Amino acid sequence: MSRSGKLTAAEAKLKKKDYDRKRREKLKNSPKSLEKLREKERLKYLKKKEKDQVKSFKIPGEESNVRKNLARLMNETPPASPVSLVESGSRVNAVKNDTAALRRRQQLRNRRAILYRRIAKLEQKLKEESKKSENIEGSTRG
């Protein structure tokens, strides 16, 4: 814990993870609560399926074949723009690329802001030092 009594982000994350693990164990120990949990998960899955957030494969092994073909295509072809990824039916990759690009831009903005602050501080320091040197030169002349 930090001095102010608040948890750091890492501590809070660990605490939540531990809490969730204990809660799941407790739910799994009771048959009624386990059945409720499973029903809840089924409903969540069905809702995702309705929204086309989950891709279902009708033939066993089709999923692995699709992945293999996609991996082969990715190795054979040069990196494509996000638009062509969406056109090829690989929306997930396009979204991942977009979020990665957004993250990189945000990191770049943060670094740039830090550097601008550093430049401003150094310029301020330079002004102060130049004033000091002018004062020293002025006092030695007169």
Backbone hydrogen bonds in HBPLUS format (Angstrom, degrees):
<---DONOR---> <-ACCEPTOR-->    atom                        ^
c    i                          cat <-CA-CA->   ^        H-A-AA   ^      H-
h    n   atom  resd res      DA  || num        DHA   H-A  angle D-A-AA Bond
n    s   type  num  typ     dist DA aas  dist angle  dist       angle   num
A0002-SER N   A0006-LYS O   3.34 MM   4  5.95 167.2  2.35 161.9 161.4     1
A0005-GLY N   A0002-SER O   3.12 MM   3  5.52 160.3  2.16 111.5 117.6     2
A0012-ALA N   A0008-THR O   2.90 MM   4  6.10 163.4  1.92 156.1 160.8     3
A0013-LYS N   A0009-ALA O   2.94 MM   4  6.09 154.3  2.00 144.9 152.1     4
A0014-LEU N   A0010-ALA O   2.98 MM   4  6.24 160.3  2.02 149.3 153.9     5
A0015-LYS N   A0011-GLU O   2.90 MM   4  6.08 158.6  1.95 149.7 156.0     6
A0016-LYS N   A0012-ALA O   2.91 MM   4  6.10 159.5  1.95 148.6 153.9     7
A0017-LYS N   A0013-LYS O   2.93 MM   4  6.11 159.7  1.97 147.7 153.7     8
A0018-ASP N   A0014-LEU O   2.95 MM   4  6.13 159.8  1.99 148.9 153.8     9
A0019-TYR N   A0015-LYS O   2.93 MM   4  6.13 158.6  1.97 146.3 152.6    10
A0020-ASP N   A0016-LYS O   2.82 MM   4  6.05 165.2  1.85 155.3 158.8    11
A0021-ARG N   A0017-LYS O   2.96 MM   4  6.14 157.0  2.01 145.8 152.3    12
A0022-LYS N   A0018-ASP O   3.01 MM   4  6.25 164.2  2.03 151.8 155.3    13
A0023-ARG N   A0019-TYR O   2.92 MM   4  6.14 156.2  1.97 150.0 157.3    14
A0024-ARG N   A0020-ASP O   2.90 MM   4  6.13 160.6  1.94 151.9 156.3    15
A0025-GLU N   A0021-ARG O   3.01 MM   4  6.26 158.4  2.06 149.0 155.1    16
A0026-LYS N   A0022-LYS O   2.98 MM   4  6.18 157.6  2.03 146.9 152.8    17
A0027-LEU N   A0023-ARG O   2.96 MM   4  6.23 154.5  2.02 147.6 154.6    18
A0028-LYS N   A0024-ARG O   2.91 MM   4  6.13 154.1  1.98 149.1 156.1    19
A0029-ASN N   A0025-GLU O   3.10 MM   4  6.31 132.5  2.34 142.4 153.8    20
A0034-LEU N   A0030-SER O   2.93 MM   4  6.05 150.9  2.02 151.3 160.4    21
A0035-GLU N   A0031-PRO O   2.99 MM   4  6.17 155.5  2.06 144.0 149.6    22
A0036-LYS N   A0032-LYS O   2.99 MM   4  6.31 156.3  2.05 148.0 154.8    23
A0037-LEU N   A0033-SER O   2.90 MM   4  6.08 158.1  1.95 144.3 150.3    24
A0038-ARG N   A0034-LEU O   2.92 MM   4  6.18 158.9  1.96 149.0 154.5    25
A0039-GLU N   A0035-GLU O   2.92 MM   4  6.12 158.9  1.97 148.8 154.6    26
A0040-LYS N   A0036-LYS O   2.91 MM   4  6.11 156.9  1.96 149.5 156.1    27
A0041-GLU N   A0037-LEU O   2.94 MM   4  6.21 155.0  2.00 147.6 154.4    28
A0042-ARG N   A0038-ARG O   2.89 MM   4  6.16 153.2  1.97 147.3 154.8    29
A0043-LEU N   A0039-GLU O   2.96 MM   4  6.24 162.9  1.99 151.9 155.6    30
A0044-LYS N   A0040-LYS O   2.97 MM   4  6.21 156.9  2.03 146.2 152.9    31
A0045-TYR N   A0041-GLU O   2.91 MM   4  6.12 155.9  1.97 147.0 153.5    32
A0046-LEU N   A0042-ARG O   2.87 MM   4  6.17 159.2  1.91 152.5 158.2    33
A0047-LYS N   A0043-LEU O   2.94 MM   4  6.18 157.5  1.99 149.9 155.5    34
A0048-LYS N   A0044-LYS O   3.04 MM   4  6.29 159.1  2.08 146.4 152.0    35
A0049-LYS N   A0045-TYR O   2.88 MM   4  6.11 151.0  1.96 147.5 156.4    36
A0050-GLU N   A0046-LEU O   2.94 MM   4  6.20 150.9  2.02 146.0 153.2    37
A0051-LYS N   A0047-LYS O   3.12 MM   4  6.41 148.1  2.23 144.1 152.2    38
A0053-GLN N   A0048-LYS O   2.90 MM   5  5.15 167.7  1.91 158.6 154.5    39
A0052-ASP N   A0049-LYS O   3.11 MM   3  5.00 158.9  2.16 102.8 108.1    40
A0062-GLU N   A0059-ILE O   3.07 MM   3  5.46 161.4  2.11 133.1 135.3    41
A0065-ASN N   A0061-GLY O   3.12 MM   4  6.38 154.7  2.19 146.6 153.9    42
A0066-VAL N   A0062-GLU O   2.86 MM   4  6.13 158.0  1.91 154.0 159.8    43
A0067-ARG N   A0063-GLU O   2.97 MM   4  6.25 161.0  2.01 151.5 156.5    44
A0068-LYS N   A0064-SER O   2.90 MM   4  6.09 159.4  1.94 146.7 152.4    45
A0069-ASN N   A0065-ASN O   2.92 MM   4  6.12 166.2  1.93 152.2 155.7    46
A0070-LEU N   A0066-VAL O   2.89 MM   4  6.07 158.2  1.94 148.3 154.9    47
A0071-ALA N   A0067-ARG O   2.81 MM   4  6.03 159.1  1.86 150.9 156.7    48
A0072-ARG N   A0068-LYS O   2.86 MM   4  6.10 156.3  1.92 149.8 156.7    49
A0073-LEU N   A0069-ASN O   2.87 MM   4  6.10 160.7  1.90 149.6 154.8    50
A0074-MET N   A0070-LEU O   2.87 MM   4  6.06 156.1  1.93 148.8 155.6    51
A0075-ASN N   A0071-ALA O   3.05 MM   4  6.27 148.8  2.15 143.8 151.2    52
A0076-GLU N   A0072-ARG O   2.97 MM   4  6.18 149.5  2.07 148.0 156.6    53
A0077-THR N   A0073-LEU O   2.94 MM   4  5.92 161.3  1.97 153.8 157.2    54
A0085-LEU N   A0081-SER O   3.24 MM   4  6.58 149.3  2.34 148.7 157.7    55
A0086-VAL N   A0082-PRO O   3.04 MM   4  6.30 153.0  2.12 146.8 152.7    56
A0087-GLU N   A0083-VAL O   3.02 MM   4  6.32 157.8  2.07 147.6 154.0    57
A0088-SER N   A0084-SER O   2.96 MM   4  6.12 143.7  2.10 138.9 148.0    58
A0090-SER N   A0085-LEU O   3.01 MM   5  5.40 149.4  2.11 169.5 159.8    59
A0089-GLY N   A0086-VAL O   3.04 MM   3  5.27 158.9  2.09 108.0 113.6    60
A0094-ALA N   A0090-SER O   3.31 MM   4  6.62 157.9  2.36 147.2 153.5    61
A0095-VAL N   A0091-ARG O   2.93 MM   4  6.18 159.3  1.97 154.4 159.4    62
A0096-LYS N   A0092-VAL O   2.93 MM   4  6.20 160.1  1.97 150.2 155.9    63
A0097-ASN N   A0093-ASN O   2.83 MM   4  6.04 159.9  1.87 150.2 155.7    64
A0098-ASP N   A0094-ALA O   2.87 MM   4  6.08 156.8  1.93 147.2 153.8    65
A0099-THR N   A0095-VAL O   2.88 MM   4  6.13 163.6  1.90 153.7 157.7    66
A0100-ALA N   A0096-LYS O   2.88 MM   4  6.04 155.1  1.94 146.8 154.3    67
A0101-ALA N   A0097-ASN O   2.86 MM   4  6.04 155.2  1.92 145.6 152.7    68
A0102-LEU N   A0098-ASP O   2.86 MM   4  6.11 157.1  1.91 148.8 155.4    69
A0103-ARG N   A0099-THR O   2.89 MM   4  6.07 157.3  1.95 144.9 151.1    70
A0104-ARG N   A0100-ALA O   2.90 MM   4  6.15 157.1  1.95 147.6 153.8    71
A0105-ARG N   A0101-ALA O   2.89 MM   4  6.15 159.4  1.93 150.2 155.8    72
A0106-GLN N   A0102-LEU O   2.90 MM   4  6.12 157.4  1.95 149.0 155.4    73
A0107-GLN N   A0103-ARG O   2.91 MM   4  6.16 160.5  1.95 150.0 155.3    74
A0108-LEU N   A0104-ARG O   2.89 MM   4  6.10 154.7  1.96 146.6 153.9    75
A0109-ARG N   A0105-ARG O   2.87 MM   4  6.15 156.8  1.92 148.6 154.7    76
A0110-ASN N   A0106-GLN O   2.90 MM   4  6.19 160.8  1.94 151.3 156.5    77
A0111-ARG N   A0107-GLN O   2.89 MM   4  6.15 164.3  1.92 151.6 155.7    78
A0112-ARG N   A0108-LEU O   2.86 MM   4  6.03 161.4  1.89 150.7 156.4    79
A0113-ALA N   A0109-ARG O   2.87 MM   4  6.09 158.9  1.91 150.6 156.3    80
A0114-ILE N   A0110-ASN O   2.98 MM   4  6.25 158.6  2.03 150.9 156.5    81
A0115-LEU N   A0111-ARG O   2.92 MM   4  6.22 159.2  1.97 150.8 156.5    82
A0116-TYR N   A0112-ARG O   2.85 MM   4  6.13 157.4  1.90 153.3 159.5    83
A0117-ARG N   A0113-ALA O   2.95 MM   4  6.19 158.3  1.99 149.0 154.7    84
A0118-ARG N   A0114-ILE O   2.95 MM   4  6.20 155.8  2.00 146.4 153.5    85
A0119-ILE N   A0115-LEU O   2.85 MM   4  6.11 157.4  1.90 150.5 156.5    86
A0120-ALA N   A0116-TYR O   2.90 MM   4  6.14 160.2  1.94 149.2 154.4    87
A0121-LYS N   A0117-ARG O   2.95 MM   4  6.23 159.1  1.99 150.8 156.1    88
A0122-LEU N   A0118-ARG O   2.93 MM   4  6.17 161.7  1.96 151.1 156.2    89
A0123-GLU N   A0119-ILE O   2.82 MM   4  6.05 155.2  1.88 152.0 159.2    90
A0124-GLN N   A0120-ALA O   2.94 MM   4  6.14 155.3  2.00 145.6 152.4    91
A0125-LYS N   A0121-LYS O   2.90 MM   4  6.16 156.9  1.96 148.1 154.7    92
A0126-LEU N   A0122-LEU O   2.87 MM   4  6.08 153.7  1.94 145.2 152.4    93
A0127-LYS N   A0123-GLU O   2.95 MM   4  6.25 156.7  2.01 149.3 154.6    94
A0128-GLU N   A0124-GLN O   3.00 MM   4  6.31 162.8  2.03 150.6 155.1    95
A0129-GLU N   A0125-LYS O   2.88 MM   4  6.12 161.6  1.91 152.1 157.4    96
A0130-SER N   A0126-LEU O   2.84 MM   4  6.02 157.1  1.89 149.3 156.0    97
A0131-LYS N   A0127-LYS O   2.90 MM   4  6.14 152.3  1.98 148.5 156.0    98
A0132-LYS N   A0128-GLU O   2.95 MM   4  6.23 157.4  2.00 147.5 153.8    99
A0133-SER N   A0129-GLU O   2.90 MM   4  6.16 160.9  1.94 150.0 154.9   100
A0134-GLU N   A0130-SER O   2.92 MM   4  6.09 151.0  2.00 142.2 150.3   101
A0135-ASN N   A0131-LYS O   2.87 MM   4  6.13 155.7  1.93 148.7 155.5   102
A0136-ILE N   A0132-LYS O   2.93 MM   4  6.18 157.2  1.98 150.6 156.9   103
A0137-GLU N   A0133-SER O   2.89 MM   4  6.05 162.0  1.92 146.5 151.6   104
A0138-GLY N   A0134-GLU O   2.83 MM   4  5.93 156.5  1.88 146.9 153.9   105
A0139-SER N   A0135-ASN O   2.96 MM   4  6.08 151.7  2.04 144.1 151.2   106
A0140-THR N   A0136-ILE O   3.06 MM   4  6.23 144.5  2.19 144.4 153.4   107
A0141-ARG N   A0137-GLU O   3.21 MM   4  6.33 141.7  2.37 142.4 151.0   108
A0142-GLY N   A0138-GLY O   3.35 MM   4  6.41 162.5  2.39 144.2 147.9   109
